[in-house]
Amino acid sequence: MVQAYILIQTEVGRSASVARAVAALPGVTRADDVTGPYDVIVRAEATDVDQLGRMVVAEVQRIDGITRTLTCPVVNLG
C-alpha cells in the first residue's frame, strides 16, 4: 500500500468545493482546507505508485477549480 499527501492549489474561492469533490474520490482518506501556499491537503492511498499516479492525473487533476497539484509519497524510514 502506498500513501501520499496531495497538496492542491485552487482558483480563488474554490477550496471548499474542491475539498468536497476530492474527498468523494476512491482512495482519498482525508481532504482538508488549509491556509498558506496550498489551499487543500489530501491524504490518499493506493495499491502501488502507478495506481496513485493514475488517481492524481485521471481523477484529482480533472476536478474543476484545481490549478496545480504536488504529490508527496509517504516514506517509512524506521
mmCIF file of the N, C-alpha and C atoms, coordinates in Angstrom:
data_MODEL
# 
_entry.id   MODEL 
# 
loop_
_atom_site.group_PDB 
_atom_site.id 
_atom_site.type_symbol 
_atom_site.label_atom_id 
_atom_site.label_alt_id 
_atom_site.label_comp_id 
_atom_site.label_asym_id 
_atom_site.label_entity_id 
_atom_site.label_seq_id 
_atom_site.pdbx_PDB_ins_code 
_atom_site.Cartn_x 
_atom_site.Cartn_y 
_atom_site.Cartn_z 
_atom_site.occupancy 
_atom_site.B_iso_or_equiv 
_atom_site.pdbx_formal_charge 
_atom_site.auth_seq_id 
_atom_site.auth_comp_id 
_atom_site.auth_asym_id 
_atom_site.auth_atom_id 
_atom_site.pdbx_PDB_model_num 
ATOM 1   N N  . MET A 1 1  ? 0.840   -1.180 0.000   1.00 0.00 ? 1  MET A N  1 
ATOM 2   C CA . MET A 1 1  ? 0.000   0.000  0.000   1.00 0.00 ? 1  MET A CA 1 
ATOM 3   C C  . MET A 1 1  ? 0.884   1.242  0.000   1.00 0.00 ? 1  MET A C  1 
ATOM 4   N N  . VAL A 1 2  ? 0.596   2.170  -0.884  1.00 0.00 ? 2  VAL A N  1 
ATOM 5   C CA . VAL A 1 2  ? 1.300   3.434  -0.987  1.00 0.00 ? 2  VAL A CA 1 
ATOM 6   C C  . VAL A 1 2  ? 0.383   4.536  -0.475  1.00 0.00 ? 2  VAL A C  1 
ATOM 7   N N  . GLN A 1 3  ? 0.922   5.400  0.372   1.00 0.00 ? 3  GLN A N  1 
ATOM 8   C CA . GLN A 1 3  ? 0.166   6.545  0.871   1.00 0.00 ? 3  GLN A CA 1 
ATOM 9   C C  . GLN A 1 3  ? 0.876   7.809  0.436   1.00 0.00 ? 3  GLN A C  1 
ATOM 10  N N  . ALA A 1 4  ? 0.103   8.886  0.262   1.00 0.00 ? 4  ALA A N  1 
ATOM 11  C CA . ALA A 1 4  ? 0.693   10.146 -0.163  1.00 0.00 ? 4  ALA A CA 1 
ATOM 12  C C  . ALA A 1 4  ? -0.149  11.311 0.320   1.00 0.00 ? 4  ALA A C  1 
ATOM 13  N N  . TYR A 1 5  ? 0.497   12.452 0.424   1.00 0.00 ? 5  TYR A N  1 
ATOM 14  C CA . TYR A 1 5  ? -0.200  13.722 0.614   1.00 0.00 ? 5  TYR A CA 1 
ATOM 15  C C  . TYR A 1 5  ? -0.225  14.405 -0.743  1.00 0.00 ? 5  TYR A C  1 
ATOM 16  N N  . ILE A 1 6  ? -1.369  14.930 -1.111  1.00 0.00 ? 6  ILE A N  1 
ATOM 17  C CA . ILE A 1 6  ? -1.502  15.683 -2.352  1.00 0.00 ? 6  ILE A CA 1 
ATOM 18  C C  . ILE A 1 6  ? -1.808  17.121 -1.954  1.00 0.00 ? 6  ILE A C  1 
ATOM 19  N N  . LEU A 1 7  ? -0.902  18.024 -2.301  1.00 0.00 ? 7  LEU A N  1 
ATOM 20  C CA . LEU A 1 7  ? -1.061  19.437 -1.987  1.00 0.00 ? 7  LEU A CA 1 
ATOM 21  C C  . LEU A 1 7  ? -1.687  20.100 -3.211  1.00 0.00 ? 7  LEU A C  1 
ATOM 22  N N  . ILE A 1 8  ? -2.777  20.830 -2.990  1.00 0.00 ? 8  ILE A N  1 
ATOM 23  C CA . ILE A 1 8  ? -3.567  21.362 -4.102  1.00 0.00 ? 8  ILE A CA 1 
ATOM 24  C C  . ILE A 1 8  ? -3.693  22.880 -4.001  1.00 0.00 ? 8  ILE A C  1 
ATOM 25  N N  . GLN A 1 9  ? -3.436  23.551 -5.108  1.00 0.00 ? 9  GLN A N  1 
ATOM 26  C CA . GLN A 1 9  ? -3.740  24.969 -5.238  1.00 0.00 ? 9  GLN A CA 1 
ATOM 27  C C  . GLN A 1 9  ? -5.021  25.083 -6.063  1.00 0.00 ? 9  GLN A C  1 
ATOM 28  N N  . THR A 1 10 ? -5.897  26.002 -5.660  1.00 0.00 ? 10 THR A N  1 
ATOM 29  C CA . THR A 1 10 ? -7.179  26.160 -6.345  1.00 0.00 ? 10 THR A CA 1 
ATOM 30  C C  . THR A 1 10 ? -7.351  27.595 -6.835  1.00 0.00 ? 10 THR A C  1 
ATOM 31  N N  . GLU A 1 11 ? -8.354  27.784 -7.671  1.00 0.00 ? 11 GLU A N  1 
ATOM 32  C CA . GLU A 1 11 ? -8.773  29.132 -8.032  1.00 0.00 ? 11 GLU A CA 1 
ATOM 33  C C  . GLU A 1 11 ? -9.316  29.803 -6.775  1.00 0.00 ? 11 GLU A C  1 
ATOM 34  N N  . VAL A 1 12 ? -9.254  31.117 -6.740  1.00 0.00 ? 12 VAL A N  1 
ATOM 35  C CA . VAL A 1 12 ? -9.729  31.883 -5.582  1.00 0.00 ? 12 VAL A CA 1 
ATOM 36  C C  . VAL A 1 12 ? -11.189 31.532 -5.294  1.00 0.00 ? 12 VAL A C  1 
ATOM 37  N N  . GLY A 1 13 ? -11.456 31.232 -4.027  1.00 0.00 ? 13 GLY A N  1 
ATOM 38  C CA . GLY A 1 13 ? -12.816 30.932 -3.587  1.00 0.00 ? 13 GLY A CA 1 
ATOM 39  C C  . GLY A 1 13 ? -13.304 29.533 -3.885  1.00 0.00 ? 13 GLY A C  1 
ATOM 40  N N  . ARG A 1 14 ? -12.446 28.653 -4.377  1.00 0.00 ? 14 ARG A N  1 
ATOM 41  C CA . ARG A 1 14 ? -12.877 27.306 -4.770  1.00 0.00 ? 14 ARG A CA 1 
ATOM 42  C C  . ARG A 1 14 ? -12.396 26.199 -3.826  1.00 0.00 ? 14 ARG A C  1 
ATOM 43  N N  . SER A 1 15 ? -11.674 26.542 -2.767  1.00 0.00 ? 15 SER A N  1 
ATOM 44  C CA . SER A 1 15 ? -11.062 25.495 -1.939  1.00 0.00 ? 15 SER A CA 1 
ATOM 45  C C  . SER A 1 15 ? -12.095 24.581 -1.291  1.00 0.00 ? 15 SER A C  1 
ATOM 46  N N  . ALA A 1 16 ? -13.194 25.112 -0.794  1.00 0.00 ? 16 ALA A N  1 
ATOM 47  C CA . ALA A 1 16 ? -14.196 24.262 -0.123  1.00 0.00 ? 16 ALA A CA 1 
ATOM 48  C C  . ALA A 1 16 ? -14.830 23.287 -1.107  1.00 0.00 ? 16 ALA A C  1 
ATOM 49  N N  . SER A 1 17 ? -15.184 23.746 -2.291  1.00 0.00 ? 17 SER A N  1 
ATOM 50  C CA . SER A 1 17 ? -15.814 22.844 -3.265  1.00 0.00 ? 17 SER A CA 1 
ATOM 51  C C  . SER A 1 17 ? -14.818 21.813 -3.782  1.00 0.00 ? 17 SER A C  1 
ATOM 52  N N  . VAL A 1 18 ? -13.563 22.205 -3.951  1.00 0.00 ? 18 VAL A N  1 
ATOM 53  C CA . VAL A 1 18 ? -12.529 21.258 -4.379  1.00 0.00 ? 18 VAL A CA 1 
ATOM 54  C C  . VAL A 1 18 ? -12.317 20.198 -3.303  1.00 0.00 ? 18 VAL A C  1 
ATOM 55  N N  . ALA A 1 19 ? -12.224 20.609 -2.042  1.00 0.00 ? 19 ALA A N  1 
ATOM 56  C CA . ALA A 1 19 ? -12.025 19.652 -0.950  1.00 0.00 ? 19 ALA A CA 1 
ATOM 57  C C  . ALA A 1 19 ? -13.166 18.642 -0.892  1.00 0.00 ? 19 ALA A C  1 
ATOM 58  N N  . ARG A 1 20 ? -14.400 19.108 -1.066  1.00 0.00 ? 20 ARG A N  1 
ATOM 59  C CA . ARG A 1 20 ? -15.548 18.179 -1.054  1.00 0.00 ? 20 ARG A CA 1 
ATOM 60  C C  . ARG A 1 20 ? -15.475 17.197 -2.214  1.00 0.00 ? 20 ARG A C  1 
ATOM 61  N N  . ALA A 1 21 ? -15.137 17.691 -3.400  1.00 0.00 ? 21 ALA A N  1 
ATOM 62  C CA . ALA A 1 21 ? -15.064 16.821 -4.571  1.00 0.00 ? 21 ALA A CA 1 
ATOM 63  C C  . ALA A 1 21 ? -13.944 15.798 -4.437  1.00 0.00 ? 21 ALA A C  1 
ATOM 64  N N  . VAL A 1 22 ? -12.787 16.223 -3.950  1.00 0.00 ? 22 VAL A N  1 
ATOM 65  C CA . VAL A 1 22 ? -11.660 15.304 -3.784  1.00 0.00 ? 22 VAL A CA 1 
ATOM 66  C C  . VAL A 1 22 ? -11.973 14.264 -2.705  1.00 0.00 ? 22 VAL A C  1 
ATOM 67  N N  . ALA A 1 23 ? -12.617 14.687 -1.631  1.00 0.00 ? 23 ALA A N  1 
ATOM 68  C CA . ALA A 1 23 ? -12.932 13.765 -0.534  1.00 0.00 ? 23 ALA A CA 1 
ATOM 69  C C  . ALA A 1 23 ? -13.825 12.614 -0.985  1.00 0.00 ? 23 ALA A C  1 
ATOM 70  N N  . ALA A 1 24 ? -14.594 12.829 -2.033  1.00 0.00 ? 24 ALA A N  1 
ATOM 71  C CA . ALA A 1 24 ? -15.511 11.791 -2.524  1.00 0.00 ? 24 ALA A CA 1 
ATOM 72  C C  . ALA A 1 24 ? -14.821 10.764 -3.423  1.00 0.00 ? 24 ALA A C  1 
ATOM 73  N N  . LEU A 1 25 ? -13.575 10.980 -3.791  1.00 0.00 ? 25 LEU A N  1 
ATOM 74  C CA . LEU A 1 25 ? -12.877 10.057 -4.685  1.00 0.00 ? 25 LEU A CA 1 
ATOM 75  C C  . LEU A 1 25 ? -12.436 8.790  -3.958  1.00 0.00 ? 25 LEU A C  1 
ATOM 76  N N  . PRO A 1 26 ? -12.501 7.641  -4.628  1.00 0.00 ? 26 PRO A N  1 
ATOM 77  C CA . PRO A 1 26 ? -11.977 6.412  -4.037  1.00 0.00 ? 26 PRO A CA 1 
ATOM 78  C C  . PRO A 1 26 ? -10.476 6.545  -3.784  1.00 0.00 ? 26 PRO A C  1 
ATOM 79  N N  . GLY A 1 27 ? -10.034 6.082  -2.634  1.00 0.00 ? 27 GLY A N  1 
ATOM 80  C CA . GLY A 1 27 ? -8.625  6.148  -2.277  1.00 0.00 ? 27 GLY A CA 1 
ATOM 81  C C  . GLY A 1 27 ? -8.259  7.357  -1.437  1.00 0.00 ? 27 GLY A C  1 
ATOM 82  N N  . VAL A 1 28 ? -9.142  8.351  -1.376  1.00 0.00 ? 28 VAL A N  1 
ATOM 83  C CA . VAL A 1 28 ? -8.879  9.534  -0.558  1.00 0.00 ? 28 VAL A CA 1 
ATOM 84  C C  . VAL A 1 28 ? -9.368  9.249  0.849   1.00 0.00 ? 28 VAL A C  1 
ATOM 85  N N  . THR A 1 29 ? -8.478  9.383  1.825   1.00 0.00 ? 29 THR A N  1 
ATOM 86  C CA . THR A 1 29 ? -8.848  9.114  3.215   1.00 0.00 ? 29 THR A CA 1 
ATOM 87  C C  . THR A 1 29 ? -9.151  10.387 3.997   1.00 0.00 ? 29 THR A C  1 
ATOM 88  N N  . ARG A 1 30 ? -8.675  11.534 3.476   1.00 0.00 ? 30 ARG A N  1 
ATOM 89  C CA . ARG A 1 30 ? -8.933  12.814 4.151   1.00 0.00 ? 30 ARG A CA 1 
ATOM 90  C C  . ARG A 1 30 ? -8.645  13.952 3.181   1.00 0.00 ? 30 ARG A C  1 
ATOM 91  N N  . ALA A 1 31 ? -9.446  15.006 3.264   1.00 0.00 ? 31 ALA A N  1 
ATOM 92  C CA . ALA A 1 31 ? -9.214  16.222 2.468   1.00 0.00 ? 31 ALA A CA 1 
ATOM 93  C C  . ALA A 1 31 ? -9.568  17.412 3.342   1.00 0.00 ? 31 ALA A C  1 
ATOM 94  N N  . ASP A 1 32 ? -8.598  18.308 3.541   1.00 0.00 ? 32 ASP A N  1 
ATOM 95  C CA . ASP A 1 32 ? -8.790  19.460 4.419   1.00 0.00 ? 32 ASP A CA 1 
ATOM 96  C C  . ASP A 1 32 ? -8.458  20.758 3.708   1.00 0.00 ? 32 ASP A C  1 
ATOM 97  N N  . ASP A 1 33 ? -9.293  21.785 3.932   1.00 0.00 ? 33 ASP A N  1 
ATOM 98  C CA . ASP A 1 33 ? -8.968  23.148 3.513   1.00 0.00 ? 33 ASP A CA 1 
ATOM 99  C C  . ASP A 1 33 ? -7.880  23.652 4.463   1.00 0.00 ? 33 ASP A C  1 
ATOM 100 N N  . VAL A 1 34 ? -6.887  24.327 3.920   1.00 0.00 ? 34 VAL A N  1 
ATOM 101 C CA . VAL A 1 34 ? -5.818  24.883 4.741   1.00 0.00 ? 34 VAL A CA 1 
ATOM 102 C C  . VAL A 1 34 ? -5.493  26.292 4.248   1.00 0.00 ? 34 VAL A C  1 
ATOM 103 N N  . THR A 1 35 ? -4.693  27.014 5.030   1.00 0.00 ? 35 THR A N  1 
ATOM 104 C CA . THR A 1 35 ? -4.205  28.309 4.583   1.00 0.00 ? 35 THR A CA 1 
ATOM 105 C C  . THR A 1 35 ? -2.723  28.192 4.290   1.00 0.00 ? 35 THR A C  1 
ATOM 106 N N  . GLY A 1 36 ? -2.214  29.110 3.513   1.00 0.00 ? 36 GLY A N  1 
ATOM 107 C CA . GLY A 1 36 ? -0.807  29.079 3.151   1.00 0.00 ? 36 GLY A CA 1 
ATOM 108 C C  . GLY A 1 36 ? -0.656  28.952 1.654   1.00 0.00 ? 36 GLY A C  1 
ATOM 109 N N  . PRO A 1 37 ? 0.476   28.432 1.191   1.00 0.00 ? 37 PRO A N  1 
ATOM 110 C CA . PRO A 1 37 ? 0.707   28.358 -0.255  1.00 0.00 ? 37 PRO A CA 1 
ATOM 111 C C  . PRO A 1 37 ? -0.196  27.346 -0.964  1.00 0.00 ? 37 PRO A C  1 
ATOM 112 N N  . TYR A 1 38 ? -0.772  26.407 -0.221  1.00 0.00 ? 38 TYR A N  1 
ATOM 113 C CA . TYR A 1 38 ? -1.715  25.445 -0.789  1.00 0.00 ? 38 TYR A CA 1 
ATOM 114 C C  . TYR A 1 38 ? -3.074  25.658 -0.143  1.00 0.00 ? 38 TYR A C  1 
ATOM 115 N N  . ASP A 1 39 ? -4.123  25.282 -0.849  1.00 0.00 ? 39 ASP A N  1 
ATOM 116 C CA . ASP A 1 39 ? -5.489  25.529 -0.392  1.00 0.00 ? 39 ASP A CA 1 
ATOM 117 C C  . ASP A 1 39 ? -6.170  24.285 0.169   1.00 0.00 ? 39 ASP A C  1 
ATOM 118 N N  . VAL A 1 40 ? -5.757  23.126 -0.306  1.00 0.00 ? 40 VAL A N  1 
ATOM 119 C CA . VAL A 1 40 ? -6.331  21.854 0.145   1.00 0.00 ? 40 VAL A CA 1 
ATOM 120 C C  . VAL A 1 40 ? -5.183  20.864 0.284   1.00 0.00 ? 40 VAL A C  1 
ATOM 121 N N  . ILE A 1 41 ? -5.195  20.094 1.375   1.00 0.00 ? 41 ILE A N  1 
ATOM 122 C CA . ILE A 1 41 ? -4.243  18.994 1.544   1.00 0.00 ? 41 ILE A CA 1 
ATOM 123 C C  . ILE A 1 41 ? -5.038  17.709 1.660   1.00 0.00 ? 41 ILE A C  1 
ATOM 124 N N  . VAL A 1 42 ? -4.635  16.724 0.869   1.00 0.00 ? 42 VAL A N  1 
ATOM 125 C CA . VAL A 1 42 ? -5.356  15.455 0.768   1.00 0.00 ? 42 VAL A CA 1 
ATOM 126 C C  . VAL A 1 42 ? -4.436  14.328 1.212   1.00 0.00 ? 42 VAL A C  1 
ATOM 127 N N  . ARG A 1 43 ? -4.985  13.381 1.947   1.00 0.00 ? 43 ARG A N  1 
ATOM 128 C CA . ARG A 1 43 ? -4.266  12.132 2.259   1.00 0.00 ? 43 ARG A CA 1 
ATOM 129 C C  . ARG A 1 43 ? -4.923  11.058 1.412   1.00 0.00 ? 43 ARG A C  1 
ATOM 130 N N  . ALA A 1 44 ? -4.119  10.326 0.655   1.00 0.00 ? 44 ALA A N  1 
ATOM 131 C CA . ALA A 1 44 ? -4.654  9.304  -0.242  1.00 0.00 ? 44 ALA A CA 1 
ATOM 132 C C  . ALA A 1 44 ? -3.836  8.030  -0.131  1.00 0.00 ? 44 ALA A C  1 
ATOM 133 N N  . GLU A 1 45 ? -4.448  6.926  -0.566  1.00 0.00 ? 45 GLU A N  1 
ATOM 134 C CA . GLU A 1 45 ? -3.737  5.659  -0.587  1.00 0.00 ? 45 GLU A CA 1 
ATOM 135 C C  . GLU A 1 45 ? -4.103  4.895  -1.848  1.00 0.00 ? 45 GLU A C  1 
ATOM 136 N N  . ALA A 1 46 ? -3.160  4.068  -2.294  1.00 0.00 ? 46 ALA A N  1 
ATOM 137 C CA . ALA A 1 46 ? -3.341  3.257  -3.489  1.00 0.00 ? 46 ALA A CA 1 
ATOM 138 C C  . ALA A 1 46 ? -2.535  1.984  -3.327  1.00 0.00 ? 46 ALA A C  1 
ATOM 139 N N  . THR A 1 47 ? -2.797  1.015  -4.181  1.00 0.00 ? 47 THR A N  1 
ATOM 140 C CA . THR A 1 47 ? -2.084  -0.259 -4.064  1.00 0.00 ? 47 THR A CA 1 
ATOM 141 C C  . THR A 1 47 ? -0.620  -0.136 -4.466  1.00 0.00 ? 47 THR A C  1 
ATOM 142 N N  . ASP A 1 48 ? -0.310  0.759  -5.411  1.00 0.00 ? 48 ASP A N  1 
ATOM 143 C CA . ASP A 1 48 ? 1.076   0.960  -5.835  1.00 0.00 ? 48 ASP A CA 1 
ATOM 144 C C  . ASP A 1 48 ? 1.240   2.371  -6.393  1.00 0.00 ? 48 ASP A C  1 
ATOM 145 N N  . VAL A 1 49 ? 2.472   2.730  -6.715  1.00 0.00 ? 49 VAL A N  1 
ATOM 146 C CA . VAL A 1 49 ? 2.769   4.080  -7.196  1.00 0.00 ? 49 VAL A CA 1 
ATOM 147 C C  . VAL A 1 49 ? 2.065   4.366  -8.516  1.00 0.00 ? 49 VAL A C  1 
ATOM 148 N N  . ASP A 1 50 ? 1.963   3.376  -9.385  1.00 0.00 ? 50 ASP A N  1 
ATOM 149 C CA . ASP A 1 50 ? 1.288   3.585  -10.666 1.00 0.00 ? 50 ASP A CA 1 
ATOM 150 C C  . ASP A 1 50 ? -0.186  3.926  -10.468 1.00 0.00 ? 50 ASP A C  1 
ATOM 151 N N  . GLN A 1 51 ? -0.859  3.204  -9.570  1.00 0.00 ? 51 GLN A N  1 
ATOM 152 C CA . GLN A 1 51 ? -2.258  3.493  -9.313  1.00 0.00 ? 51 GLN A CA 1 
ATOM 153 C C  . GLN A 1 51 ? -2.409  4.881  -8.691  1.00 0.00 ? 51 GLN A C  1 
ATOM 154 N N  . LEU A 1 52 ? -1.497  5.243  -7.813  1.00 0.00 ? 52 LEU A N  1 
ATOM 155 C CA . LEU A 1 52 ? -1.531  6.577  -7.221  1.00 0.00 ? 52 LEU A CA 1 
ATOM 156 C C  . LEU A 1 52 ? -1.394  7.642  -8.308  1.00 0.00 ? 52 LEU A C  1 
ATOM 157 N N  . GLY A 1 53 ? -0.456  7.465  -9.201  1.00 0.00 ? 53 GLY A N  1 
ATOM 158 C CA . GLY A 1 53 ? -0.270  8.413  -10.304 1.00 0.00 ? 53 GLY A CA 1 
ATOM 159 C C  . GLY A 1 53 ? -1.494  8.525  -11.181 1.00 0.00 ? 53 GLY A C  1 
ATOM 160 N N  . ARG A 1 54 ? -2.123  7.390  -11.492 1.00 0.00 ? 54 ARG A N  1 
ATOM 161 C CA . ARG A 1 54 ? -3.343  7.418  -12.305 1.00 0.00 ? 54 ARG A CA 1 
ATOM 162 C C  . ARG A 1 54 ? -4.458  8.158  -11.589 1.00 0.00 ? 54 ARG A C  1 
ATOM 163 N N  . MET A 1 55 ? -4.575  7.951  -10.261 1.00 0.00 ? 55 MET A N  1 
ATOM 164 C CA . MET A 1 55 ? -5.612  8.639  -9.497  1.00 0.00 ? 55 MET A CA 1 
ATOM 165 C C  . MET A 1 55 ? -5.398  10.152 -9.560  1.00 0.00 ? 55 MET A C  1 
ATOM 166 N N  . VAL A 1 56 ? -4.155  10.596 -9.382  1.00 0.00 ? 56 VAL A N  1 
ATOM 167 C CA . VAL A 1 56 ? -3.876  12.036 -9.374  1.00 0.00 ? 56 VAL A CA 1 
ATOM 168 C C  . VAL A 1 56 ? -4.155  12.634 -10.747 1.00 0.00 ? 56 VAL A C  1 
ATOM 169 N N  . VAL A 1 57 ? -3.640  12.006 -11.798 1.00 0.00 ? 57 VAL A N  1 
ATOM 170 C CA . VAL A 1 57 ? -3.768  12.579 -13.140 1.00 0.00 ? 57 VAL A CA 1 
ATOM 171 C C  . VAL A 1 57 ? -5.182  12.426 -13.703 1.00 0.00 ? 57 VAL A C  1 
ATOM 172 N N  . ALA A 1 58 ? -5.788  11.258 -13.541 1.00 0.00 ? 58 ALA A N  1 
ATOM 173 C CA . ALA A 1 58 ? -7.078  10.991 -14.174 1.00 0.00 ? 58 ALA A CA 1 
ATOM 174 C C  . ALA A 1 58 ? -8.273  11.459 -13.355 1.00 0.00 ? 58 ALA A C  1 
ATOM 175 N N  . GLU A 1 59 ? -8.109  11.607 -12.058 1.00 0.00 ? 59 GLU A N  1 
ATOM 176 C CA . GLU A 1 59 ? -9.255  11.965 -11.233 1.00 0.00 ? 59 GLU A CA 1 
ATOM 177 C C  . GLU A 1 59 ? -9.070  13.299 -10.513 1.00 0.00 ? 59 GLU A C  1 
ATOM 178 N N  . VAL A 1 60 ? -8.019  13.425 -9.726  1.00 0.00 ? 60 VAL A N  1 
ATOM 179 C CA . VAL A 1 60 ? -7.842  14.636 -8.919  1.00 0.00 ? 60 VAL A CA 1 
ATOM 180 C C  . VAL A 1 60 ? -7.662  15.858 -9.815  1.00 0.00 ? 60 VAL A C  1 
ATOM 181 N N  . GLN A 1 61 ? -6.741  15.800 -10.766 1.00 0.00 ? 61 GLN A N  1 
ATOM 182 C CA . GLN A 1 61 ? -6.438  16.975 -11.580 1.00 0.00 ? 61 GLN A CA 1 
ATOM 183 C C  . GLN A 1 61 ? -7.573  17.380 -12.511 1.00 0.00 ? 61 GLN A C  1 
ATOM 184 N N  . ARG A 1 62 ? -8.555  16.536 -12.688 1.00 0.00 ? 62 ARG A N  1 
ATOM 185 C CA . ARG A 1 62 ? -9.698  16.860 -13.538 1.00 0.00 ? 62 ARG A CA 1 
ATOM 186 C C  . ARG A 1 62 ? -10.798 17.619 -12.804 1.00 0.00 ? 62 ARG A C  1 
ATOM 187 N N  . ILE A 1 63 ? -10.663 17.769 -11.504 1.00 0.00 ? 63 ILE A N  1 
ATOM 188 C CA . ILE A 1 63 ? -11.687 18.470 -10.729 1.00 0.00 ? 63 ILE A CA 1 
ATOM 189 C C  . ILE A 1 63 ? -11.625 19.961 -11.053 1.00 0.00 ? 63 ILE A C  1 
ATOM 190 N N  . ASP A 1 64 ? -12.781 20.509 -11.361 1.00 0.00 ? 64 ASP A N  1 
ATOM 191 C CA . ASP A 1 64 ? -12.878 21.922 -11.718 1.00 0.00 ? 64 ASP A CA 1 
ATOM 192 C C  . ASP A 1 64 ? -12.442 22.802 -10.555 1.00 0.00 ? 64 ASP A C  1 
ATOM 193 N N  . GLY A 1 65 ? -11.596 23.769 -10.839 1.00 0.00 ? 65 GLY A N  1 
ATOM 194 C CA . GLY A 1 65 ? -11.125 24.701 -9.816  1.00 0.00 ? 65 GLY A CA 1 
ATOM 195 C C  . GLY A 1 65 ? -9.709  24.447 -9.351  1.00 0.00 ? 65 GLY A C  1 
ATOM 196 N N  . ILE A 1 66 ? -9.122  23.295 -9.706  1.00 0.00 ? 66 ILE A N  1 
ATOM 197 C CA . ILE A 1 66 ? -7.745  22.999 -9.322  1.00 0.00 ? 66 ILE A CA 1 
ATOM 198 C C  . ILE A 1 66 ? -6.803  23.622 -10.348 1.00 0.00 ? 66 ILE A C  1 
ATOM 199 N N  . THR A 1 67 ? -5.795  24.331 -9.852  1.00 0.00 ? 67 THR A N  1 
ATOM 200 C CA . THR A 1 67 ? -4.814  24.935 -10.753 1.00 0.00 ? 67 THR A CA 1 
ATOM 201 C C  . THR A 1 67 ? -3.472  24.215 -10.731 1.00 0.00 ? 67 THR A C  1 
ATOM 202 N N  . ARG A 1 68 ? -3.143  23.542 -9.616  1.00 0.00 ? 68 ARG A N  1 
ATOM 203 C CA . ARG A 1 68 ? -1.850  22.861 -9.506  1.00 0.00 ? 68 ARG A CA 1 
ATOM 204 C C  . ARG A 1 68 ? -1.905  21.828 -8.395  1.00 0.00 ? 68 ARG A C  1 
ATOM 205 N N  . THR A 1 69 ? -1.180  20.725 -8.575  1.00 0.00 ? 69 THR A N  1 
ATOM 206 C CA . THR A 1 69 ? -1.048  19.722 -7.517  1.00 0.00 ? 69 THR A CA 1 
ATOM 207 C C  . THR A 1 69 ? 0.418   19.369 -7.313  1.00 0.00 ? 69 THR A C  1 
ATOM 208 N N  . LEU A 1 70 ? 0.719   18.915 -6.115  1.00 0.00 ? 70 LEU A N  1 
ATOM 209 C CA . LEU A 1 70 ? 2.046   18.394 -5.786  1.00 0.00 ? 70 LEU A CA 1 
ATOM 210 C C  . LEU A 1 70 ? 1.825   17.139 -4.958  1.00 0.00 ? 70 LEU A C  1 
ATOM 211 N N  . THR A 1 71 ? 2.295   16.000 -5.451  1.00 0.00 ? 71 THR A N  1 
ATOM 212 C CA . THR A 1 71 ? 2.097   14.728 -4.768  1.00 0.00 ? 71 THR A CA 1 
ATOM 213 C C  . THR A 1 71 ? 3.343   14.360 -3.980  1.00 0.00 ? 71 THR A C  1 
ATOM 214 N N  . CYS A 1 72 ? 3.161   14.065 -2.699  1.00 0.00 ? 72 CYS A N  1 
ATOM 215 C CA . CYS A 1 72 ? 4.268   13.747 -1.785  1.00 0.00 ? 72 CYS A CA 1 
ATOM 216 C C  . CYS A 1 72 ? 4.049   12.352 -1.206  1.00 0.00 ? 72 CYS A C  1 
ATOM 217 N N  . PRO A 1 73 ? 4.675   11.311 -1.777  1.00 0.00 ? 73 PRO A N  1 
ATOM 218 C CA . PRO A 1 73 ? 4.518   9.971  -1.224  1.00 0.00 ? 73 PRO A CA 1 
ATOM 219 C C  . PRO A 1 73 ? 5.095   9.884  0.195   1.00 0.00 ? 73 PRO A C  1 
ATOM 220 N N  . VAL A 1 74 ? 4.438   9.107  1.018   1.00 0.00 ? 74 VAL A N  1 
ATOM 221 C CA . VAL A 1 74 ? 4.882   8.883  2.401   1.00 0.00 ? 74 VAL A CA 1 
ATOM 222 C C  . VAL A 1 74 ? 5.967   7.806  2.363   1.00 0.00 ? 74 VAL A C  1 
ATOM 223 N N  . VAL A 1 75 ? 7.066   8.035  3.074   1.00 0.00 ? 75 VAL A N  1 
ATOM 224 C CA . VAL A 1 75 ? 8.119   7.028  3.199   1.00 0.00 ? 75 VAL A CA 1 
ATOM 225 C C  . VAL A 1 75 ? 8.209   6.597  4.661   1.00 0.00 ? 75 VAL A C  1 
ATOM 226 N N  . ASN A 1 76 ? 8.491   5.343  4.869   1.00 0.00 ? 76 ASN A N  1 
ATOM 227 C CA . ASN A 1 76 ? 8.653   4.796  6.210   1.00 0.00 ? 76 ASN A CA 1 
ATOM 228 C C  . ASN A 1 76 ? 10.131  4.520  6.421   1.00 0.00 ? 76 ASN A C  1 
ATOM 229 N N  . LEU A 1 77 ? 10.759  5.322  7.267   1.00 0.00 ? 77 LEU A N  1 
ATOM 230 C CA . LEU A 1 77 ? 12.214  5.245  7.438   1.00 0.00 ? 77 LEU A CA 1 
ATOM 231 C C  . LEU A 1 77 ? 12.651  4.415  8.647   1.00 0.00 ? 77 LEU A C  1 
ATOM 232 N N  . GLY A 1 78 ? 11.709  3.880  9.363   1.00 0.00 ? 78 GLY A N  1 
ATOM 233 C CA . GLY A 1 78 ? 12.157  3.150  10.535  1.00 0.00 ? 78 GLY A CA 1 
ATOM 234 C C  . GLY A 1 78 ? 11.369  1.987  10.751  1.00 0.00 ? 78 GLY A C  1 
# 
